[in-house]
């Protein structure tokens, strides 16, 4: 009887792990996010968006954007969108979007760097997102290698005098933080990480509890093993926390104080772990990914000051 129960448990656990792999890791639409109360817009953000006179995506569609491609180190064709500054500049920002998003979702940030800072702006579609190839989501771990390739493509295009900033939001923030721990070219000057998580393991543990009221063990461990077999990484490997300990470039951490999707406690862990020059900006009343719209002036001012301080590093 015990053997039958054990076999039944293993079958159910395996089936559930496959379900969560396809739901969370495999590249596909993620309608379940629309039902997550932690991603509901706050009143502050909703008010700001209603007052906008020019929708960022509409603005982006009017720009002269070049479609660019790179080949990842594992053979995927990745697509990005390059908006070249009106005046020649050494400065380029590469902006990383979040989980289940795409490059054009970052139009609001692109407009700031393009119109107010005069930067070239590169917006990649992450692997498994948008127009880029890929069958799984790497939670920033495999994407960090893709960003090294995007960085090199910028240097090839604009030359050795390039000054590159990495800016990411949510999974994009985790991606640029994971990238920060790699051996980066000297042209990369700074990282801006907005509402990033400490690791795939930590954020998935949090979401299992918040969304499904489930403990992480043993489901997360089995799904992580399945992800290793199918996608080539474990949830523990995909760690921004470990990577920032190795980073040598300045990092600006930004987080909404009311973030429940990626808890604000994670930014404190990341900030404390970082060994490079670093700054922290907490935005009152902002939930996940809302820091920019809840306090636009403070957000832009902080980034201006931060980049000015380190642009000649």
Secondary structure, DSSP 8 states (H G I E B T S, - for coil): -HHHHHHHHHHHHHHHHHHHIIIIIBSS--GGGGG-GGGS--HHHHHHHHH-SS-HHHHHHTS--EEEEEE-TTS-EEEEEEE--SS--SEEEEEE--TT--GGGGHHHHHIIIIIS--EEEEE--TTSTTS--SB--TTHHHHHHHHHHHHHHHHHH-TT-EEEEEEETHHHHHHHHHHTS---TTEEEEEEES--SBHHHHHHHHHHHHH---STTHHHHHHHHHHHHHS--TTTSBHHHHHTT--SEEEEEEETT-TTTTTHHHHHHHHH--SSEEEEEETT--TT-HHHHSHHHHHHHHHHHHHHHTT-
